[in-house]
Amino acid sequence: MTYRMPDPGSVGTGALGRRQVRRVGYGAMQLAGDNVFGPPRDRDEALRVLRMAVDRGVDHIDTAQYYGPGVVNELIREALYPYPADLAIVSKVAARRDDTGAVLRYDAPDQLRRGIEENLVTLGISRLAAVNLRMMDPSEDGERFDAQLAALIRARDEGLTDGVGLSNVSRRQLLRALAQTDIVCVQNLFNLADQRSLDVLKECATRGIAFVPFCPLGWPRGVQNQILTSPALAAVGEKLGATPAQIALAWLLDLAPNILLIPGTRTRAHLAENLGAAEVRLDEAARAELAARFPAR
């Protein structure tokens, strides 16, 4: 199939704090090596993917210093610096990698501050569009959470970031955070096969907060196959002239106007496929078929 290659703004824009960004962005996590650790499989292709994304109108890139670690941020800088004026780079903090690639907590307030500063240094910028507090435990919402949030608020107030975001959070955590400050985005696991964060999405939609689903096609193993090999997606895609991946992404865009996508990939061909989701329009029959096959739980 020849993938659609539209302007990724053809489904409009969405608010990311004070910014308006196109609803189809790019998640850079997969540019690192296997298990998001070490150098990329193909460095030249990684750089070409980043340049192609921006050339095609992507103005929202999601990254993190602990991807690699440092590898992905350095690729972004090499590929895109000096950055387009309208490019929103969003990162996240609260984790680090050890020498074996294990993901460890790095979420004390002073560590969060260092994480933000490390992102700025490797990206070669003085300010991020947003920084997400990545929670290791979605049930943690006491004084420790407040202290972590306060560290991000200080960084925002001191000009290191335009806005405070949250990642991997419960609705209860979101509401606790909102009682203390504005939240510009929430990044949670959410896709056709895993809709457990539907209550968080609804809260964000009510309040005009960007909801940014990570793993929109599922995890690289297991759930991803449940989505992409689904006969329902193949059937809907055949009717609408789209691939199963495009249907899964279009379903998210269709679900709520505050959803911003950051699908990731290591190849230009897959990037073209993902951006093509911006032109797919679901009809009532498609919505009904997908709702029957992937009911909200």
Secondary structure, DSSP 8 states (H G I E B T S, - for coil): -------TTTT-EEEETTEEEESB-EE-GGGSSGGGBSS-S-HHHHHHHHHHHHHTT--EEE--TTTBTTHHHHHHHHHH-S--TT-EEEEEESEEE-TT--EEE--SHHHHHHHHHHHHHHHT-S-BSEEEEE-S-TT--SHHHHHHHHHHHHHHHTTSBS-EEEES--HHHHHHHHTTS---EEE-B-BTTB-TTHHHHHHHHHHT-EE--BSTT--TTTHHHHHHT-HHHHHHHHHHT--HHHHHHHHHHHH-TTB-B--B-SSHHHHHHHHHGGG----HHHHHHHHHHS---
